[in-house]
Amino acid sequence: MKKRNLLCIVSVLVISAVVTARIVTQRKEDAIGSKPAGTAYAASTKSTKSVKSAVAKDSPAEVAVRAAATRKRYIFVTFYTRGDSSSDKMLAVVRSARGKLSSRANFVNVDVGNPANQGLMKRYGVDSAPIPLTLVLAPNGAVTAGFPREIGATDFSDVFASDGLADVLKVLQSGKLAAVCVQSARTKFNRESSSAAEGLRADSPVSGKVGVVNIDPTDGRELKFLQQCKVDVKAANAQIVLILPPGRVIGKFDGNTTTDKLMAALQTALSSCGTGCGPSGCGP
C-alpha cells in the first residue's frame, strides 16, 4: 500500500464509502446559524414489530464493539451477506489478518440479514453501503479505515491512527468542525489558544457544531498527522488548525489569536463554496 495522507485516506475513502450519508444529511440541515433538524438517520417507517423487538437489545456485535472500546482496543467489523462469494472472500482475508493483528485489535463479523444487527448498521450508515464491508473502529468509535466490496493487498499499518487523529475523525464524522489545538508545556499562548477555540465552540452561530481536540506536538505518535496538516511541530507558540468535514483544512493560526479571527476564517471558507454550506461542510 502506498503511503498517502492519512486524513485524506480516512476522510475521503472511508467517509465517502460509508459515513458520507450521515454527513451529507447534516450538510443539508445545518446551514450556519440554523437549528439542528434532528438526527442524521431518520427512523424507518417500514420497520416491522419483529425488527423493533430485535434491535431493542444490544446484539452480540454491539456488545463486541463496546467491549473493545472499554479495553481501549481497535476492532475490525466485517458486514457480510450469507451465501455471497464476495463476502466469503472478505471474511477469509479478515480471518488471516486476525492471526497477525490479534495483539492490537478485536474482530467481529456482522450478518446484515440478521434483524438484530440493524442498530449497528444504521449507526455507521452500513444500511446504505456496499456489502461486504469491513470497517476499522478506534476505541473512541471513530472509523479509521473502510474496505467496501473487497480488501486488496495491504499490511493494515495505516488503519491504526494516533489518538489525536482518531479524536479529530470522531469530530468530523459527527458532522462538526474540528478546532485542533496544538500545544505543549513548552509552547507559548496556550491559554489564549484554548480560549479562542472554546470561544468558537460556544459562539451562538455555530454552537454545538464545533469540536475541540488537543494534540501535543512533542508526542511522536502525532507527528505524521501534524505534518500532513502542515503544522510546525517545533514552533514556539501554540497553534490552531481548523478542519471542515470531511477533511478540509481551512486555516492554521498562531496561538495568540482570537475567536473573532477563527470565526472570520470559517465564514470565508463557507462563503467560498456557495450555498448549502455549514460547519458540516459544503453541500453537493
WOPE-V996737 format. One record per residue. N is the residue number from 1. RES is the residue in one letter. D_FIRST is the distance of its C-alpha to the first C-alpha in Angstrom with 1 decimal. Layout:
BEGIN
n=<N	N>
res=<RES	RES>
d_first=<D_FIRST	D_FIRST>
END
This chain:
BEGIN
n=<1	2	3	4	5	6	7	8	9	10	11	12	13	14	15	16	17	18	19	20	21	22	23	24	25	26	27	28	29	30	31	32	33	34	35	36	37	38	39	40	41	42	43	44	45	46	47	48	49	50	51	52	53	54	55	56	57	58	59	60	61	62	63	64	65	66	67	68	69	70	71	72	73	74	75	76	77	78	79	80	81	82	83	84	85	86	87	88	89	90	91	92	93	94	95	96	97	98	99	100	101	102	103	104	105	106	107	108	109	110	111	112	113	114	115	116	117	118	119	120	121	122	123	124	125	126	127	128	129	130	131	132	133	134	135	136	137	138	139	140	141	142	143	144	145	146	147	148	149	150	151	152	153	154	155	156	157	158	159	160	161	162	163	164	165	166	167	168	169	170	171	172	173	174	175	176	177	178	179	180	181	182	183	184	185	186	187	188	189	190	191	192	193	194	195	196	197	198	199	200	201	202	203	204	205	206	207	208	209	210	211	212	213	214	215	216	217	218	219	220	221	222	223	224	225	226	227	228	229	230	231	232	233	234	235	236	237	238	239	240	241	242	243	244	245	246	247	248	249	250	251	252	253	254	255	256	257	258	259	260	261	262	263	264	265	266	267	268	269	270	271	272	273	274	275	276	277	278	279	280	281	282	283	284>
res=<M	K	K	R	N	L	L	C	I	V	S	V	L	V	I	S	A	V	V	T	A	R	I	V	T	Q	R	K	E	D	A	I	G	S	K	P	A	G	T	A	Y	A	A	S	T	K	S	T	K	S	V	K	S	A	V	A	K	D	S	P	A	E	V	A	V	R	A	A	A	T	R	K	R	Y	I	F	V	T	F	Y	T	R	G	D	S	S	S	D	K	M	L	A	V	V	R	S	A	R	G	K	L	S	S	R	A	N	F	V	N	V	D	V	G	N	P	A	N	Q	G	L	M	K	R	Y	G	V	D	S	A	P	I	P	L	T	L	V	L	A	P	N	G	A	V	T	A	G	F	P	R	E	I	G	A	T	D	F	S	D	V	F	A	S	D	G	L	A	D	V	L	K	V	L	Q	S	G	K	L	A	A	V	C	V	Q	S	A	R	T	K	F	N	R	E	S	S	S	A	A	E	G	L	R	A	D	S	P	V	S	G	K	V	G	V	V	N	I	D	P	T	D	G	R	E	L	K	F	L	Q	Q	C	K	V	D	V	K	A	A	N	A	Q	I	V	L	I	L	P	P	G	R	V	I	G	K	F	D	G	N	T	T	T	D	K	L	M	A	A	L	Q	T	A	L	S	S	C	G	T	G	C	G	P	S	G	C	G	P>
d_first=<0.0	3.8	6.4	8.8	12.2	12.3	15.6	14.5	11.6	14.2	17.2	16.4	14.0	15.8	19.2	19.3	18.5	20.8	22.6	23.7	26.8	27.8	27.4	28.8	31.9	32.5	32.0	34.9	36.9	36.4	38.0	38.7	41.8	41.9	42.5	39.7	40.2	39.3	36.2	33.1	33.6	37.0	38.7	38.8	42.4	41.8	41.1	43.5	45.4	43.5	40.2	41.7	43.0	39.7	37.8	40.6	39.3	35.9	34.0	32.5	29.0	30.3	31.9	28.6	26.8	29.7	29.9	26.3	27.1	30.4	28.7	26.2	23.3	20.2	20.5	18.4	20.7	20.4	22.8	24.0	27.0	29.2	29.6	26.6	24.5	21.2	22.0	22.7	19.4	17.5	20.0	19.4	15.7	16.6	19.5	17.4	15.2	18.5	19.7	17.0	17.0	20.7	21.7	19.6	19.9	22.2	21.7	24.0	24.3	26.3	28.4	28.7	32.0	33.6	35.6	35.2	31.6	32.5	32.7	29.1	27.8	29.8	28.7	25.1	26.0	24.9	28.3	27.2	23.5	22.0	22.3	20.6	18.6	17.0	17.4	16.6	19.6	20.4	23.9	25.4	24.3	21.7	18.8	15.7	13.3	14.2	13.3	16.1	17.4	14.5	11.5	8.9	7.0	5.5	7.3	8.6	9.1	9.0	11.6	14.3	15.9	18.7	22.2	22.8	19.8	20.6	24.1	23.3	21.3	24.2	26.6	24.7	24.2	27.9	28.5	29.8	29.4	27.9	30.0	28.1	30.6	29.2	31.9	33.0	36.3	36.5	35.8	38.8	39.7	37.9	40.7	40.9	37.2	37.2	40.4	39.0	36.0	38.3	40.7	38.2	37.4	41.1	42.0	43.7	41.9	38.5	39.7	37.4	34.6	33.2	31.3	31.5	28.8	29.6	27.1	28.2	26.8	27.7	25.3	22.4	20.2	20.6	20.0	16.5	17.7	21.0	19.7	17.7	21.1	22.7	24.9	26.9	26.6	29.6	31.9	35.3	35.6	33.9	31.7	31.0	28.0	28.6	25.8	26.6	24.8	22.2	21.0	23.2	24.5	28.2	29.6	29.7	33.1	35.0	36.3	39.8	39.4	41.1	40.4	42.0	39.6	36.6	38.3	39.1	35.5	34.6	37.4	36.4	32.8	34.1	36.8	34.5	32.8	36.1	37.4	35.7	34.2	34.4	32.5	30.2	29.0	30.0	31.2	30.2>
END
